[in-house]
Amino acid sequence: MTELARAYLRPRVRQDLVDGGREVIEEVIEILTVAVLTPSAADGVGFETAFHAKLRQRLVDRIRASLKDRVIEQEAVDPETGIAKEPPDWNQLSPEDNAIIADTIAQLPHLQRKAFQLHRLGFRYTSSNPNESIAVMLGKTPKTVQDWVEKAERQILQILGSNK
């Protein structure tokens, strides 16, 4: 039963989550196991009657909880106008869009790819805590890291826009 659940959950979990979403999958498996082994659990009946729907529901719950715990990125400001730029909403992407993004990210040079991935995980360009600063982690200036991330975002948005 747990292997069936893992096989169902793996392609549905977001790869930009910490550890590729494996922790989220294991949390859902634990919820499933407890529900099935506890006769009075409300989810037990749900898993019995609508296994995949209940798995999907619990997966969404765990992903939302995981995203809620992320560090909120500081607002980027357009240097020419001084207006705060609204960042793309990476949480509203389809599996196809995520696959396109994964391909695009894979083509970036190593440090640029790492900077973009850390940014999506909620790390800041610079921070008073060196363990939370992309610039410190990569040994680059915050401006360089920001330029890399913004370039990758523009590239991704351009590709996603041409596929719509």
C-alpha positions in Angstrom: 0.0 0.0 0.0 2.8 2.5 0.9 4.7 1.7 -2.4 1.5 2.3 -4.3 1.0 5.6 -2.5 4.7 6.6 -3.2 4.3 5.8 -6.9 1.2 8.0 -7.1 2.7 10.9 -5.1 6.2 11.1 -6.6 5.2 12.6 -10.0 2.7 15.0 -8.3 5.1 16.6 -5.7 6.8 19.8 -6.5 10.5 19.3 -7.2 11.4 22.8 -5.9 10.6 21.8 -2.4 13.4 21.0 0.1 14.9 17.6 -0.8 12.8 17.4 -3.9 9.6 16.8 -1.9 10.6 13.5 -0.4 9.9 14.7 3.1 6.4 15.8 2.1 5.8 12.4 0.5 6.9 10.6 3.7 4.6 12.8 5.8 1.7 11.9 3.6 2.6 8.2 3.8 2.7 8.5 7.6 -0.7 10.1 7.6 -2.0 7.3 5.4 -0.5 4.6 7.7 -1.9 6.1 10.9 -5.3 6.6 9.3 -5.5 3.0 8.1 -4.3 1.5 11.4 -6.5 3.7 13.6 -10.1 2.5 13.3 -11.6 5.7 14.6 -9.6 8.0 12.2 -11.8 10.0 9.8 -9.2 9.7 7.0 -9.3 5.9 7.3 -12.7 5.7 5.7 -11.5 8.3 3.1 -8.5 6.3 2.1 -10.7 3.2 1.8 -13.3 4.8 -0.4 -11.2 7.3 -2.5 -7.6 6.3 -2.1 -6.0 8.6 -4.8 -8.3 11.6 -4.0 -7.5 11.4 -0.3 -3.7 11.1 -1.1 -3.9 14.1 -3.4 -5.8 16.1 -0.7 -3.2 15.3 2.0 -0.4 16.0 -0.4 -1.8 19.5 -1.1 -2.1 20.1 2.7 1.5 19.1 3.3 2.8 21.2 0.4 0.9 24.2 1.6 2.3 23.7 5.1 5.8 23.4 3.8 5.5 26.5 1.7 4.1 28.5 4.6 7.3 27.8 6.5 9.5 29.3 3.8 11.4 32.5 4.3 9.7 35.4 2.4 12.0 37.0 -0.1 12.7 40.7 0.1 11.0 42.8 -2.5 13.0 43.4 -5.7 13.0 47.0 -6.9 13.4 48.1 -10.5 16.6 50.2 -10.4 15.4 52.5 -13.2 11.9 53.4 -11.9 12.4 52.6 -8.2 9.1 50.7 -8.2 8.8 47.4 -6.4 8.7 44.5 -8.9 6.1 41.8 -8.2 7.9 38.4 -8.3 6.4 35.6 -10.4 4.0 33.3 -8.5 5.9 30.0 -8.8 3.3 28.2 -6.7 0.6 28.4 -9.4 2.5 26.4 -12.1 1.2 23.3 -13.8 3.3 20.1 -13.9 4.1 20.9 -17.6 5.4 24.4 -16.6 7.5 22.9 -13.8 9.0 20.5 -16.3 9.9 23.4 -18.7 11.4 25.3 -15.7 13.5 22.2 -14.7 14.9 21.9 -18.3 15.7 25.6 -18.4 17.4 25.5 -14.9 19.4 22.5 -15.9 20.9 24.5 -18.8 22.2 27.3 -16.5 25.8 27.4 -15.5 26.4 25.7 -12.1 26.6 28.7 -9.8 23.7 30.5 -11.6 21.6 27.3 -11.3 22.5 27.1 -7.6 21.6 30.7 -7.0 18.2 30.3 -8.7 17.4 27.1 -6.8 18.3 28.7 -3.5 16.2 31.8 -4.3 13.2 29.5 -5.1 13.7 27.8 -1.7 13.3 31.2 0.0 16.9 32.2 0.7 17.7 35.9 0.4 20.3 37.5 -1.8 21.9 39.0 1.4 21.1 38.5 5.0 22.5 39.3 8.4 22.6 35.5 9.0 25.3 34.1 6.6 23.6 30.8 6.5 20.6 32.4 4.8 22.5 34.5 2.3 22.9 33.2 -1.3 25.8 35.7 -1.9 27.7 34.3 1.1 27.0 30.7 0.2 28.2 31.2 -3.4 31.0 33.6 -2.6 29.6 36.3 -4.9 28.2 39.8 -4.4 24.5 40.2 -3.7 24.1 42.2 -7.0 25.7 39.4 -9.0 23.4 36.8 -7.4 20.3 39.1 -8.0 21.3 39.6 -11.6 21.7 35.8 -12.1 18.3 35.1 -10.5 16.5 37.8 -12.5 18.1 36.7 -15.8 16.9 33.1 -15.1 13.4 34.3 -14.2 13.2 36.4 -17.4 14.4 33.4 -19.5 11.8 31.1 -17.8 9.0 33.6 -18.2 9.8 34.2 -21.8 9.8 30.4 -22.5 6.6 29.9 -20.5 5.0 32.8 -22.4 5.9 31.4 -25.7 4.3 28.0 -24.8 0.9 29.5 -23.9 
